Amino acid sequence: MPKPIFFQERCKGCALCTVACPKKLLVMSKTFNGKGYNFSTCPDASECVGCCLCARSCPDIVIEIHK
């Protein structure tokens, strides 16, 4: 089962990954990382299909998909 791993401190809150996810599993956190940005997260990672579109869309290499 694919599992998205997030490096939250790298996130700048652009939300490109939330748009890229075909299952719309990613959301922006209501809390902030150390840089002061809302960061992306996946509340229901068990639904991830491992397409990697979120990781490919991220300019800051925040997301890795472990299969």
Residue pairs with C-beta under 8 A, 6 or more apart in sequence:
1 46
1 48
2 48
2 49
2 50
2 65
2 66
2 67
3 45
3 48
3 65
3 66
3 67
4 26
4 42
4 45
4 48
4 54
4 55
4 63
4 64
4 65
4 66
5 63
5 64
5 65
5 66
6 39
6 40
6 41
6 42
6 62
6 63
7 61
7 62
7 63
7 64
8 29
8 33
8 39
8 41
8 62
9 33
9 34
9 35
10 60
10 61
10 62
11 33
11 35
11 37
11 38
11 39
11 40
11 60
11 62
12 35
12 37
12 60
13 28
13 37
13 38
13 39
13 40
14 58
14 59
14 60
15 28
15 40
16 57
16 58
16 59
17 26
17 40
17 54
17 55
17 57
17 58
17 62
17 63
18 24
18 26
18 27
18 28
18 40
18 54
19 57
20 53
20 54
20 56
20 57
21 53
21 54
22 49
22 51
22 53
23 47
23 48
23 49
25 42
25 43
25 44
25 45
25 47
25 48
26 40
26 41
26 42
26 54
27 40
27 41
27 42
27 43
28 38
28 39
28 40
28 41
29 38
29 39
29 40
29 41
30 38
31 38
31 39
32 38
32 39
33 39
39 62
40 54
40 62
40 63
42 48
48 65
50 65
50 67
52 65
54 63
54 65
55 61
55 63
55 64
55 65
